[in-house]
Amino acid sequence: MRSGTGLPSERQLGTDQARTRLPKLVDAMRRRRKPSKSLLDNAYGIGPRRQGGALLIPEVDALAAVKRIEELEAETEDLAIALLLRERAGESSAQGVPLDDIIDELGFTHTELQHGR
């Protein structure tokens, strides 16, 4: 049976079970060097009556997920800026749009741009 996280039943532990198995689980997770493709590939669900509530995830998987989230946030911000600039270029007159207006619209200050945010 799978939980709401999609974890197989053998990786769902009750709190008592988790308490006794924790040292071995942590040791196994510490030996992992390469992150898995999914944050949940090597995760264990822990909760009363094996109903979840907490996840035990290898550090290598958690750090890889955080790094990917940061990359996606940067990519999303870059796309939003590119779309805004494309939109503004389409609206601009022959005189152009003042740079200060674009900086303000993007939510930056001149100091942030000078110091690379």
HELIX and SHEET records of a PDB file:
HELIX    1   1 SER A    9  ARG A   11  5                                   3    
HELIX    2   2 THR A   15  ARG A   30  1                                  16    
HELIX    3   3 PRO A   48  ARG A   50  5                                   3    
HELIX    4   4 GLU A   59  GLU A   91  1                                  33    
HELIX    5   5 LEU A   99  LEU A  106  1                                   8    
HELIX    6   6 HIS A  110  GLN A  114  1                                   5    
SHEET    1   A 3 GLN A  12  LEU A  13  0                                        
SHEET    2   A 3 TYR A  44  ILE A  46  1                                        
SHEET    3   A 3 ALA A  54  LEU A  56 -1                                        
END                                                                             
